[in-house]
Amino acid sequence: MLIVSTDKDFKTLPCTIFNDHDGANVFYTVSAFTAQRNKFIQCIAGDRVDGYSGIPQISADEVAYLADTYMPETYLLTESQFVELVVAVYEFRMGNTIREYALKQMQCAHLLRPADHVRYGE
């Protein structure tokens, strides 16, 4: 998949991105591992521009540490493993009753993929 954009959110998808910001004309490839790690970071940190907060008052250093610790680029987590990891981080930081909030943050961070397509009426 080729995406032409300067939006960092697309780095959560395994794809090739063409960034023509300021005439840079740069192509780069986002591996499946890197995409999953970037999605993890967005789920935890949130995205103020897109209007979701993630874990309140978590620092960039903490998010980087969590990503380095739990998102090594040696294997991909299954979707259920990914969800449970994100929920576990939220519950550790915010308490055991926060599961629904964590799931909502993941929904906000998720960019639709071709497999997510559902026809109306199905």
Disulfide bonds with the S-S distance in Angstrom:
none
